[in-house]
Amino acid sequence: MSEWREIKVPDIGDFKNVDVIELMVGVGDRIAAESPLMTLETDKAAMEIPAEEAGVIREVKVAVGD
């Protein structure tokens, strides 16, 4: 069995309100390194968060609107 890794949202600066506006993956999806996982939005910009490495999504701990 392969090792589990938790992907955390990177530090995007001094923002207090950052919303998840889009999830691009779901449980069971196979992803490649650098594949977009989600889109976050601040009051100034929207940004895609990429996967750090390839693998299979086993759990999603955020939802749109979080």
PEDA-V899980 format. One record per residue. RES is the residue in three letters. SS is DSSP state (h for helix, s for strand, l for the rest). Layout:
RES_SS / RES_SS
This chain:
MET_l / SER_l / GLU_l / TRP_l / ARG_l / GLU_l / ILE_l / LYS_l / VAL_l / PRO_l / ASP_l / ILE_l / GLY_l / ASP_l / PHE_l / LYS_l / ASN_l / VAL_l / ASP_s / VAL_s / ILE_s / GLU_s / LEU_s / MET_l / VAL_l / GLY_l / VAL_l / GLY_l / ASP_l / ARG_s / ILE_s / ALA_l / ALA_l / GLU_l / SER_l / PRO_s / LEU_s / MET_s / THR_s / LEU_s / GLU_s / THR_l / ASP_l / LYS_l / ALA_l / ALA_s / MET_s / GLU_s / ILE_s / PRO_s / ALA_l / GLU_l / GLU_l / ALA_l / GLY_s / VAL_s / ILE_l / ARG_l / GLU_l / VAL_l / LYS_l / VAL_l / ALA_l / VAL_l / GLY_l / ASP_l
